[in-house]
Amino acid sequence: MEWERAMGELSAAIDHLATEDVSEIPRLQLAEQLLELHWQMARLQAQIARRTGVRLL
Protein backbone atom coordinates (compact mmCIF):
# COMPACT_ATOMS: atom_id res chain seq x y z
CA MET A 1 0.00 0.00 0.00
CA GLU A 2 1.49 3.29 -0.94
CA TRP A 3 2.11 5.89 1.73
CA GLU A 4 -0.28 8.57 0.45
CA ARG A 5 -3.21 6.15 0.22
CA ALA A 6 -2.53 4.72 3.67
CA MET A 7 -2.33 8.18 5.24
CA GLY A 8 -5.51 9.23 3.43
CA GLU A 9 -7.35 6.21 4.83
CA LEU A 10 -6.01 6.87 8.33
CA SER A 11 -7.00 10.52 8.12
CA ALA A 12 -10.48 9.63 6.84
CA ALA A 13 -10.97 7.16 9.69
CA ILE A 14 -9.99 9.79 12.26
CA ASP A 15 -12.29 12.33 10.60
CA HIS A 16 -15.14 9.81 10.80
CA LEU A 17 -14.54 9.23 14.50
CA ALA A 18 -14.53 13.00 15.08
CA THR A 19 -18.06 13.31 13.68
CA GLU A 20 -19.57 10.77 16.09
CA ASP A 21 -21.57 11.94 19.08
CA VAL A 22 -19.89 9.88 21.78
CA SER A 23 -22.61 10.73 24.30
CA GLU A 24 -24.96 8.59 22.18
CA ILE A 25 -22.78 5.45 22.38
CA PRO A 26 -23.90 2.87 24.98
CA ARG A 27 -21.38 2.41 27.82
CA LEU A 28 -20.43 -1.16 26.97
CA GLN A 29 -19.87 -0.29 23.32
CA LEU A 30 -17.90 2.80 24.34
CA ALA A 31 -15.65 0.68 26.57
CA GLU A 32 -15.05 -1.73 23.69
CA GLN A 33 -14.27 1.17 21.36
CA LEU A 34 -11.82 2.66 23.86
CA LEU A 35 -9.94 -0.63 24.10
CA GLU A 36 -9.76 -0.87 20.31
CA LEU A 37 -8.67 2.75 19.94
CA HIS A 38 -5.88 2.24 22.48
CA TRP A 39 -4.76 -0.92 20.66
CA GLN A 40 -4.67 0.91 17.33
CA MET A 41 -2.88 3.89 18.90
CA ALA A 42 -0.21 1.53 20.28
CA ARG A 43 0.24 0.04 16.81
CA LEU A 44 0.61 3.52 15.31
CA GLN A 45 3.11 4.51 18.01
CA ALA A 46 5.11 1.37 17.21
CA GLN A 47 5.35 2.46 13.57
CA ILE A 48 6.42 5.96 14.60
CA ALA A 49 9.12 4.46 16.85
CA ARG A 50 10.20 2.13 14.06
CA ARG A 51 10.68 5.04 11.68
CA THR A 52 12.33 7.21 14.35
CA GLY A 53 15.00 4.53 14.75
CA VAL A 54 15.96 4.55 11.07
CA ARG A 55 19.25 6.29 10.38
CA LEU A 56 19.67 8.06 7.09
CA LEU A 57 23.05 7.46 5.54
Buried (B, 14 or more C-beta within 10 A) or exposed (E): EEEEEEEEEEEEEEEEEEEEEEEEBEEEEEEEBEEEEEEEEEEEEEEEEEEEEEEEE
